[in-house]
Structures are given as structure tokens and as C-alpha cells.
Amino acid sequence: YEVGRTIGEGTFAKVKFAQNTETGESVAMKVLDRSSILKHKMVDQIKREISIMKLVRHPNVVRLYE
């Protein structure tokens, strides 16, 4: 992926515009702040978010690719 500008920013992460270099597909990439997550003991919540996002398939919900 080729990472571009920041689209949004939260407490524990930034969302950046990215483009798949092989397919040219545009995506939003969530970049997590590892030290902040560990400091606030949010590891389990992040793992839960990832596992749920892998399962959900709905047109109004963002799809998790990797």
C-alpha cells in the first residue's frame, strides 16, 4: 500500500488514505498508536474490534481487508 494523507484522527488511531500498489484500489487505513493502547489497557478491545470486523459483511459497514 502507498499511504497518503490523514483523513481522520482519534484518541488511539489515525485513519489515512492509502492505495493498493498492485490493484490501484483506494482504501482507508487505520494506524493504531501501540504505546497509547498498551498504556490504557485497550489490547482486548482492539482484538475484539478486529475479530468482529472480520465477520461483518454489510453494505453500510466498512470492510476489513487485512
TIMI-2910 file (N, C-alpha, C, CB; in pm, 1 decimal, decimal comma, always signed):
<rs>
+----------+----------+----------+----------+----------+----------+----------+----------+----------+----------+----------+----------+------+
!      n_x !      n_y !      n_z !     ca_x !     ca_y !     ca_z !      c_x !      c_y !      c_z !     cb_x !     cb_y !     cb_z ! resn !
+----------+----------+----------+----------+----------+----------+----------+----------+----------+----------+----------+----------+------+
!    +83,5 !   -118,9 !     +0,0 !     +0,0 !     +0,0 !     +0,0 !    +87,1 !   +124,1 !     +0,0 !    -94,6 !     +0,5 !   +120,8 !  Tyr !
!    +39,7 !   +224,2 !    -69,3 !   +103,3 !   +355,2 !    -66,3 !    +15,4 !   +444,2 !    +20,6 !   +122,0 !   +415,2 !   -211,7 !  Glu !
!    +71,0 !   +489,2 !   +132,9 !     -6,3 !   +564,9 !   +231,3 !     -0,6 !   +712,9 !   +198,4 !    +46,1 !   +539,4 !   +374,0 !  Val !
!   -118,3 !   +777,6 !   +204,6 !   -128,0 !   +919,5 !   +172,1 !   -165,0 !  +1004,3 !   +292,2 !   -228,9 !   +940,4 !    +62,9 !  Gly !
!   -253,4 !  +1100,5 !   +269,9 !   -288,6 !  +1199,6 !   +371,7 !   -374,5 !  +1140,4 !   +483,7 !   -361,9 !  +1315,8 !   +307,3 !  Arg !
!   -378,3 !  +1209,8 !   +595,2 !   -462,1 !  +1170,7 !   +708,5 !   -605,4 !  +1216,3 !   +681,8 !   -408,2 !  +1231,6 !   +842,2 !  Thr !
!   -699,2 !  +1121,8 !   +694,5 !   -841,4 !  +1150,3 !   +672,6 !   -908,0 !  +1189,4 !   +804,3 !   -913,2 !  +1027,8 !   +610,3 !  Ile !
!   -870,3 !  +1119,3 !   +912,4 !   -930,0 !  +1145,4 !  +1042,6 !   -835,2 !  +1105,1 !  +1153,1 !  -1062,6 !  +1071,7 !  +1057,2 !  Gly !
!   -867,5 !  +1152,6 !  +1274,4 !   -779,0 !  +1125,2 !  +1386,7 !   -862,1 !  +1108,4 !  +1512,3 !   -674,7 !  +1237,9 !  +1404,4 !  Glu !
!   -827,8 !  +1005,3 !  +1591,5 !   -895,7 !   +980,8 !  +1717,2 !   -795,5 !   +969,4 !  +1829,9 !   -980,6 !   +855,0 !  +1708,8 !  Gly !
!   -840,5 !   +919,5 !  +1943,7 !   -755,1 !   +908,5 !  +2061,3 !   -644,1 !   +807,0 !  +2042,0 !   -837,3 !   +871,5 !  +2182,0 !  Thr !
!   -676,2 !   +692,2 !  +1983,1 !   -580,8 !   +582,4 !  +1972,8 !   -533,7 !   +553,4 !  +1831,2 !   -641,0 !   +459,9 !  +2029,4 !  Phe !
!   -585,4 !   +624,9 !  +1732,5 !   -551,6 !   +590,6 !  +1594,6 !   -568,4 !   +709,3 !  +1500,7 !   -637,6 !   +474,9 !  +1547,0 !  Ala !
!   -506,5 !   +695,5 !  +1383,5 !   -526,5 !   +787,7 !  +1272,4 !   -579,4 !   +705,5 !  +1155,8 !   -393,4 !   +863,8 !  +1234,3 !  Lys !
!   -665,9 !   +764,6 !  +1075,9 !   -715,0 !   +699,6 !   +954,9 !   -653,0 !   +772,3 !   +837,6 !   -872,3 !   +700,6 !   +946,9 !  Val !
!   -583,4 !   +696,1 !   +753,7 !   -512,6 !   +754,3 !   +641,1 !   -567,1 !   +699,1 !   +509,7 !   -362,2 !   +727,3 !   +652,4 !  Lys !
!   -560,3 !   +781,2 !   +406,9 !   -593,4 !   +737,2 !   +271,8 !   -476,4 !   +654,0 !   +221,7 !   -622,5 !   +859,0 !   +176,1 !  Phe !
!   -505,1 !   +538,9 !   +162,1 !   -399,6 !   +453,7 !   +107,0 !   -447,7 !   +393,9 !    -24,0 !   -359,4 !   +341,8 !   +207,1 !  Ala !
!   -353,0 !   +351,3 !   -105,0 !   -386,1 !   +291,4 !   -233,9 !   -304,5 !   +163,9 !   -251,4 !   -359,3 !   +390,9 !   -350,7 !  Gln !
!   -373,5 !    +56,1 !   -288,0 !   -307,7 !    -71,0 !   -314,4 !   -221,2 !    -53,3 !   -438,1 !   -411,4 !   -186,8 !   -333,4 !  Asn !
!    -91,2 !    -78,2 !   -424,4 !     +0,5 !    -55,8 !   -536,5 !    -17,1 !   -157,1 !   -649,0 !   +143,0 !    -59,9 !   -487,4 !  Thr !
!    -73,8 !   -274,4 !   -618,5 !    -92,9 !   -377,3 !   -722,2 !   -222,3 !   -356,4 !   -799,4 !    -92,7 !   -516,7 !   -659,4 !  Glu !
!   -332,6 !   -324,0 !   -728,5 !   -463,5 !   -312,8 !   -793,7 !   -507,9 !   -169,1 !   -817,0 !   -567,0 !   -383,4 !   -711,4 !  Thr !
!   -447,9 !    -73,7 !   -745,7 !   -488,6 !    +65,2 !   -758,3 !   -611,5 !    +99,7 !   -676,5 !   -514,1 !    +97,1 !   -901,1 !  Gly !
!   -662,8 !     +4,1 !   -598,5 !   -783,4 !    +24,9 !   -518,3 !   -755,3 !   +122,0 !   -403,7 !   -835,6 !   -109,5 !   -463,1 !  Glu !
!   -845,5 !   +217,9 !   -383,3 !   -833,5 !   +314,7 !   -274,5 !   -896,4 !   +258,0 !   -148,2 !   -899,9 !   +449,0 !   -312,5 !  Ser !
!   -828,8 !   +275,9 !    -35,5 !   -877,9 !   +224,9 !    +92,7 !   -850,9 !   +328,1 !   +202,0 !   -810,8 !    +88,7 !   +127,9 !  Val !
!   -916,4 !   +308,2 !   +315,3 !   -886,4 !   +385,0 !   +436,4 !   -807,5 !   +291,6 !   +527,7 !  -1018,8 !   +439,3 !   +507,4 !  Ala !
!   -693,2 !   +337,6 !   +575,3 !   -605,9 !   +254,9 !   +658,5 !   -603,6 !   +312,6 !   +800,1 !   -461,4 !   +247,7 !   +598,7 !  Met !
!   -637,6 !   +228,5 !   +897,3 !   -636,4 !   +271,8 !  +1037,0 !   -501,0 !   +237,9 !  +1096,7 !   -751,5 !   +205,0 !  +1118,5 !  Lys !
!   -430,1 !   +339,9 !  +1144,7 !   -297,5 !   +323,2 !  +1202,6 !   -310,3 !   +345,5 !  +1352,9 !   -193,0 !   +422,2 !  +1138,2 !  Val !
!   -284,2 !   +239,1 !  +1430,2 !   -303,0 !   +244,3 !  +1575,1 !   -175,5 !   +288,9 !  +1646,3 !   -347,1 !   +107,8 !  +1627,5 !  Leu !
!   -191,8 !   +363,1 !  +1755,2 !    -80,8 !   +404,6 !  +1840,3 !    -61,6 !   +297,1 !  +1947,1 !   -107,2 !   +545,9 !  +1905,0 !  Asp !
!    +34,0 !   +209,5 !  +1925,4 !    +55,3 !    +92,9 !  +2011,5 !    +82,7 !   +131,7 !  +2157,2 !   +171,1 !    +10,2 !  +1958,2 !  Arg !
!   +166,7 !   +232,3 !  +2179,0 !   +201,2 !   +270,3 !  +2317,0 !    +79,4 !   +322,7 !  +2392,4 !   +312,1 !   +376,8 !  +2316,9 !  Ser !
!     -6,1 !   +398,6 !  +2324,9 !   -126,9 !   +451,2 !  +2387,7 !   -225,0 !   +339,0 !  +2420,9 !   -193,8 !   +554,3 !  +2296,2 !  Ser !
!   -236,2 !   +240,9 !  +2333,1 !   -325,5 !   +126,6 !  +2356,4 !   -277,6 !    +45,0 !  +2475,9 !   -333,6 !    +37,2 !  +2230,7 !  Ile !
!   -148,7 !    +20,0 !  +2483,6 !    -93,5 !    -55,5 !  +2596,4 !   -107,4 !    +22,5 !  +2726,7 !    +54,0 !    -89,6 !  +2571,1 !  Leu !
!    -84,2 !   +151,9 !  +2722,1 !    -92,3 !   +237,6 !  +2840,7 !   -232,9 !   +237,5 !  +2900,6 !    -50,8 !   +380,6 !  +2805,6 !  Lys !
!   -335,0 !   +238,9 !  +2815,3 !   -474,2 !   +242,4 !  +2861,0 !   -537,9 !   +103,9 !  +2870,3 !   -556,0 !   +328,7 !  +2768,3 !  His !
!   -456,5 !     -1,0 !  +2854,6 !   -502,8 !   -140,6 !  +2865,2 !   -621,3 !   -168,6 !  +2772,3 !   -542,4 !   -172,3 !  +3010,2 !  Lys !
!   -605,6 !   -130,5 !  +2645,6 !   -711,9 !   -145,3 !  +2546,3 !   -686,7 !   -262,1 !  +2450,8 !   -726,4 !    -16,8 !  +2467,0 !  Met !
!   -589,2 !   -346,5 !  +2478,8 !   -550,0 !   -453,6 !  +2386,8 !   -667,3 !   -546,9 !  +2357,7 !   -432,4 !   -533,4 !  +2444,8 !  Val !
!   -739,0 !   -589,0 !  +2462,4 !   -852,2 !   -680,6 !  +2441,5 !   -961,0 !   -617,0 !  +2356,2 !   -910,8 !   -723,9 !  +2575,8 !  Asp !
!   -987,4 !   -489,1 !  +2378,1 !  -1090,0 !   -419,9 !  +2299,6 !  -1049,6 !   -411,9 !  +2152,2 !  -1114,4 !   -278,4 !  +2355,8 !  Gln !
!   -923,0 !   -385,8 !  +2124,2 !   -875,0 !   -377,9 !  +1986,3 !   -884,3 !   -515,0 !  +1918,8 !   -729,4 !   -325,8 !  +1982,4 !  Ile !
!   -844,1 !   -620,0 !  +1991,2 !   -854,4 !   -756,2 !  +1935,8 !   -999,5 !   -791,9 !  +1905,9 !   -793,9 !   -859,4 !  +2033,4 !  Lys !
!  -1090,6 !   -750,6 !  +1994,7 !  -1233,0 !   -777,2 !  +1974,5 !  -1284,1 !   -702,4 !  +1851,8 !  -1314,1 !   -737,0 !  +2099,4 !  Arg !
!  -1242,9 !   -576,1 !  +1836,8 !  -1283,5 !   -496,9 !  +1720,5 !  -1238,6 !   -565,0 !  +1591,1 !  -1225,0 !   -353,8 !  +1729,0 !  Glu !
!  -1115,2 !   -613,4 !  +1587,2 !  -1062,0 !   -679,3 !  +1468,3 !  -1139,5 !   -806,6 !  +1437,2 !   -913,6 !   -711,3 !  +1486,8 !  Ile !
!  -1166,4 !   -888,6 !  +1538,4 !  -1237,5 !  -1015,0 !  +1515,1 !  -1380,7 !   -989,8 !  +1467,1 !  -1239,2 !  -1100,0 !  +1643,7 !  Ser !
!  -1446,0 !   -887,6 !  +1520,1 !  -1582,4 !   -854,4 !  +1475,7 !  -1580,0 !   -801,6 !  +1333,0 !  -1647,3 !   -749,8 !  +1570,2 !  Ile !
!  -1482,9 !   -714,8 !  +1301,5 !  -1475,2 !   -658,4 !  +1166,9 !  -1448,9 !   -766,0 !  +1061,4 !  -1365,9 !   -552,2 !  +1161,0 !  Met !
!  -1378,3 !   -871,9 !  +1098,8 !  -1354,0 !   -982,7 !  +1006,0 !  -1483,2 !  -1055,5 !   +971,5 !  -1253,1 !  -1081,0 !  +1065,7 !  Lys !
!  -1577,9 !  -1059,6 !  +1065,4 !  -1702,1 !  -1134,2 !  +1047,0 !  -1811,4 !  -1055,0 !   +975,2 !  -1753,3 !  -1179,2 !  +1180,3 !  Leu !
!  -1815,9 !   -925,1 !   +994,4 !  -1926,4 !   -842,0 !   +946,1 !  -1917,5 !   -820,8 !   +794,9 !  -1926,7 !   -706,5 !  +1018,4 !  Val !
!  -2029,3 !   -846,8 !   +728,5 !  -2042,7 !   -818,7 !   +584,8 !  -2174,4 !   -745,0 !   +565,8 !  -2037,7 !   -951,2 !   +497,8 !  Arg !
!  -2167,5 !   -613,0 !   +551,5 !  -2287,8 !   -531,4 !   +536,8 !  -2251,7 !   -409,6 !   +451,6 !  -2345,5 !   -488,1 !   +677,2 !  His !
!  -2341,7 !   -366,2 !   +363,5 !  -2309,0 !   -253,3 !   +275,2 !  -2284,2 !   -121,2 !   +348,6 !  -2420,0 !   -233,8 !   +176,6 !  Pro !
!  -2335,7 !   -106,1 !   +471,3 !  -2318,2 !    +19,0 !   +546,0 !  -2205,4 !    +12,1 !   +649,2 !  -2447,5 !    +55,0 !   +615,7 !  Asn !
!  -2130,1 !    -96,8 !   +650,2 !  -2020,9 !   -113,7 !   +745,4 !  -1891,4 !   -131,8 !   +666,7 !  -2046,6 !   -235,4 !   +840,8 !  Val !
!  -1787,1 !    -64,3 !   +711,6 !  -1656,5 !    -71,5 !   +645,8 !  -1605,5 !   -215,7 !   +649,1 !  -1554,5 !    +24,4 !   +714,3 !  Val !
!  -1548,3 !   -262,0 !   +538,8 !  -1496,5 !   -397,6 !   +528,5 !  -1349,0 !   -401,9 !   +567,5 !  -1515,7 !   -451,7 !   +386,2 !  Arg !
!  -1311,3 !   -502,8 !   +645,1 !  -1172,6 !   -520,2 !   +687,1 !  -1102,2 !   -608,0 !   +584,0 !  -1163,7 !   -583,1 !   +830,5 !  Leu !
!   -994,4 !   -557,3 !   +525,8 !   -919,9 !   -633,5 !   +426,6 !   -805,4 !   -711,9 !   +489,5 !   -866,2 !   -541,1 !   +319,6 !  Tyr !
!   -725,3 !   -646,5 !   +570,2 !   -608,8 !   -711,4 !   +631,6 !   -597,8 !   -667,3 !   +775,1 !   -478,5 !   -678,6 !   +554,9 !  Glu !
+----------+----------+----------+----------+----------+----------+----------+----------+----------+----------+----------+----------+------+
</rs>
